[in-house]
């Protein structure tokens, strides 16, 4: 997107309330019911507690939002049926206080160096796990692997990369996206975004941050521009 177009979008966004369009509809990065964005720059409140339930899958820390839990269960069953590999849950929903403790423990182990702690652990409020839409996965059996790059080379990890979109999930931190996402490659970390969004990102691989720019541009255009007022690059996004 050109600088001029970015400026135009910002100006249009600032005037949204004046034309009666609910701002949350065109800023999905802020909307807990939409494409909520959580990373090192966009943090979530300590008071955010989504409704979660236990996923009926093997593993630990299995809680997710109900829609994500249902999708996870279907994804586990499909992977088992199609490959014979058994995925396991490693870490799902974590509230702010839990993330605060995890980050504090890491700080102690690195002698108080926030720079070193940040290499491995998200600060409180900067973890997607607090959304209830994210799960860290592993695989058990002969190819047992959890929370390591080797998971991406297992039968389950390969299947996950190619098929998680079918269930509304995306690989959130892929190789080559580190500068945009702020996090290293994590083939075990999936984020639920819903089927339409997941399919588009699967067919046009990009970080969620970049995809959100496309979504915001399209929604701003639909909300504020009449046909023929301005020609924006057409992007077929949900």
C-alpha positions as CSV (number, residue, x, y, z in Angstrom):
1,X,0.0,0.0,0.0
2,X,1.4,3.4,-1.0
3,X,2.0,6.1,1.7
4,X,-0.7,8.2,0.2
5,X,-3.2,5.4,0.4
6,X,-2.2,4.6,4.0
7,X,-2.8,8.3,4.9
8,X,-6.1,8.3,3.2
9,X,-7.2,5.2,5.1
10,X,-6.1,6.7,8.4
11,X,-8.1,9.9,7.7
12,X,-11.2,7.9,6.6
13,X,-10.9,5.7,9.7
14,X,-10.7,8.7,12.0
15,X,-14.0,10.0,10.5
16,X,-15.9,6.7,10.8
17,X,-18.0,7.6,13.7
18,X,-19.2,10.7,12.0
19,X,-20.9,8.7,9.3
20,X,-22.4,6.2,11.7
21,X,-20.3,3.1,10.9
22,X,-19.4,1.2,14.1
23,X,-15.6,1.5,14.3
24,X,-15.2,-2.1,15.6
25,X,-16.5,-3.4,12.2
26,X,-13.6,-1.9,10.3
27,X,-10.9,-2.3,12.9
28,X,-10.9,-6.1,13.5
29,X,-7.5,-5.9,15.2
30,X,-9.3,-4.4,18.2
31,X,-12.4,-6.5,18.1
32,X,-12.5,-9.6,20.4
33,X,-15.2,-11.1,18.2
34,X,-13.3,-10.6,15.0
35,X,-9.6,-10.9,13.9
36,X,-8.3,-9.7,17.3
37,X,-4.6,-8.9,16.9
38,X,-2.2,-9.6,19.8
39,X,1.5,-9.2,19.4
40,X,4.4,-7.3,20.9
41,X,3.0,-3.9,19.7
42,X,-0.8,-4.6,20.1
43,X,-1.4,-5.8,23.6
44,X,-4.5,-7.1,25.4
45,X,-5.9,-5.9,28.7
46,X,-5.2,-7.8,31.9
47,X,-9.0,-7.7,32.4
48,X,-9.8,-9.6,29.2
49,X,-11.3,-13.0,30.1
50,X,-12.9,-14.9,27.2
51,X,-15.4,-17.7,27.7
52,X,-13.5,-20.9,27.3
53,X,-14.1,-24.7,27.6
54,X,-12.0,-27.8,27.7
55,X,-11.3,-29.3,24.3
56,X,-12.0,-33.0,24.1
57,X,-8.5,-33.8,22.8
58,X,-5.5,-35.5,24.3
59,X,-2.9,-33.4,26.0
60,X,-2.7,-30.6,28.6
61,X,-3.9,-27.0,29.0
62,X,-6.8,-27.8,26.6
63,X,-9.1,-24.8,27.2
64,X,-10.1,-22.6,24.2
65,X,-13.1,-20.5,23.2
66,X,-15.9,-22.9,22.3
67,X,-15.8,-22.2,18.5
68,X,-12.0,-22.9,18.5
69,X,-12.3,-25.9,20.8
70,X,-14.9,-27.5,18.4
71,X,-12.7,-26.8,15.4
72,X,-9.6,-28.2,17.2
73,X,-11.5,-31.4,18.0
74,X,-12.5,-31.9,14.4
75,X,-8.9,-31.1,13.3
76,X,-7.4,-33.7,15.6
77,X,-9.8,-36.3,14.4
78,X,-9.1,-35.6,10.8
79,X,-5.3,-35.8,11.3
80,X,-5.6,-39.1,13.0
81,X,-7.9,-40.5,10.3
82,X,-6.0,-39.2,7.4
83,X,-2.4,-39.9,8.6
84,X,-2.6,-42.1,11.7
85,X,-0.6,-39.4,13.6
86,X,-1.9,-38.3,17.0
87,X,-1.7,-34.6,17.7
88,X,-1.7,-33.5,21.3
89,X,-2.5,-30.2,22.9
90,X,0.4,-28.5,24.8
91,X,-0.8,-25.1,25.7
92,X,-4.1,-23.3,25.0
93,X,-5.7,-20.5,26.9
94,X,-3.6,-18.6,29.4
95,X,-4.9,-15.6,31.3
96,X,-2.8,-12.4,31.9
97,X,-1.8,-13.5,35.4
98,X,-0.5,-16.8,34.1
99,X,1.5,-15.1,31.4
100,X,2.9,-12.6,34.0
101,X,4.2,-15.5,36.0
102,X,5.7,-17.3,33.0
103,X,7.5,-14.1,32.0
104,X,8.6,-13.4,35.5
105,X,10.1,-16.9,35.9
106,X,12.0,-16.4,32.6
107,X,13.3,-13.1,33.8
108,X,14.8,-14.7,36.9
109,X,16.5,-17.4,34.8
110,X,18.2,-14.7,32.6
111,X,19.3,-12.6,35.5
112,X,16.7,-9.9,34.9
113,X,17.5,-9.2,31.2
114,X,14.3,-8.2,29.5
115,X,16.0,-8.4,26.1
116,X,16.9,-12.1,26.6
117,X,13.5,-12.9,28.2
118,X,11.7,-11.4,25.2
119,X,13.5,-13.7,22.9
120,X,11.6,-16.7,24.4
121,X,8.5,-15.5,26.2
122,X,5.8,-12.9,25.4
123,X,5.3,-10.2,27.9
124,X,2.0,-10.1,29.8
125,X,-0.7,-8.8,27.4
126,X,1.4,-9.7,24.3
127,X,0.5,-13.4,24.2
128,X,-2.1,-14.7,21.7
129,X,-2.9,-17.4,24.3
130,X,-4.9,-14.9,26.3
131,X,-7.4,-14.6,23.4
132,X,-8.5,-18.2,23.8
133,X,-8.0,-18.7,20.1
134,X,-4.5,-20.2,20.1
135,X,-3.1,-23.6,20.7
136,X,0.4,-25.0,20.8
137,X,0.5,-28.5,19.5
138,X,2.7,-31.5,19.5
139,X,2.7,-35.1,18.3
140,X,3.0,-38.3,20.4
141,X,4.3,-41.7,19.3
142,X,7.4,-42.6,17.4
143,X,7.8,-39.1,16.0
144,X,7.1,-37.4,19.4
145,X,7.8,-33.7,19.2
146,X,6.6,-30.7,21.1
147,X,7.4,-27.0,21.0
148,X,10.4,-27.3,18.7
149,X,11.2,-26.7,15.0
150,X,11.3,-30.5,14.6
151,X,7.5,-30.7,15.0
152,X,7.2,-29.1,11.6
153,X,8.9,-32.2,10.1
154,X,6.7,-34.8,11.7
155,X,3.8,-36.4,10.0
156,X,1.4,-34.4,12.1
157,X,3.3,-31.1,11.6
158,X,3.4,-31.5,7.8
159,X,-0.3,-32.4,7.8
160,X,-1.1,-29.4,10.0
161,X,0.7,-26.9,7.7
162,X,-1.3,-28.2,4.7
163,X,-4.7,-28.7,6.3
164,X,-5.2,-26.6,9.4
165,X,-7.0,-24.0,7.3
166,X,-9.8,-26.5,6.6
167,X,-10.8,-26.0,10.3
168,X,-10.3,-22.3,10.5
169,X,-6.7,-22.3,11.8
170,X,-3.6,-20.7,10.5
171,X,0.1,-21.2,11.3
172,X,0.7,-17.9,13.0
173,X,4.5,-17.7,13.0
174,X,5.9,-19.1,9.8
175,X,9.4,-18.9,8.5
176,X,10.4,-15.6,7.1
177,X,7.7,-13.7,8.9
178,X,9.8,-12.9,12.0
179,X,10.2,-9.2,11.2
180,X,6.5,-8.7,10.9
181,X,5.1,-10.9,13.7
182,X,7.9,-10.2,16.2
183,X,8.2,-13.9,17.0
184,X,10.4,-16.7,15.7
185,X,9.3,-19.6,13.6
186,X,6.8,-21.8,15.5
187,X,5.4,-24.6,13.5
188,X,3.4,-25.8,16.5
189,X,1.5,-22.6,17.1
190,X,-1.9,-22.3,15.4
191,X,-4.4,-19.5,15.7
192,X,-8.2,-19.8,15.0
193,X,-9.5,-17.1,12.6
194,X,-12.5,-18.8,11.0
195,X,-12.7,-20.7,7.8
196,X,-13.0,-17.8,5.3
197,X,-10.0,-16.0,6.6
198,X,-8.0,-19.1,7.1
199,X,-8.6,-20.2,3.5
200,X,-7.5,-16.9,2.1
201,X,-4.3,-16.8,4.1
202,X,-3.6,-20.4,3.1
203,X,-4.0,-19.5,-0.6
204,X,-2.1,-16.2,-0.2
205,X,0.5,-16.9,2.6
206,X,1.1,-13.9,4.7
207,X,1.2,-12.9,8.4
208,X,-2.0,-12.0,10.1
209,X,-0.7,-8.4,10.5
210,X,-0.5,-8.1,6.7
211,X,-3.8,-9.7,6.1
212,X,-5.5,-7.3,8.5
213,X,-4.3,-4.4,6.4
214,X,-6.1,-5.9,3.4
215,X,-9.3,-6.5,5.5
216,X,-9.3,-2.9,6.9
217,X,-8.7,-1.4,3.4
218,X,-11.6,-3.4,2.0
219,X,-14.0,-2.6,4.9
220,X,-13.1,1.0,4.8
221,X,-13.8,1.1,1.1
222,X,-17.2,-0.6,1.5
223,X,-18.1,1.6,4.5
224,X,-17.1,5.0,3.2
225,X,-16.6,5.2,-0.5
226,X,-19.2,5.3,-3.2
227,X,-18.5,3.5,-6.5
228,X,-16.3,5.7,-8.7
229,X,-15.2,8.0,-5.9
230,X,-11.8,6.4,-5.7
231,X,-10.2,3.4,-7.3
232,X,-8.4,1.2,-4.7
233,X,-6.6,-2.0,-5.5
234,X,-9.1,-4.7,-5.6
235,X,-8.4,-7.4,-3.0
236,X,-10.8,-10.3,-2.8
237,X,-10.9,-10.7,1.0
238,X,-13.7,-11.7,3.3
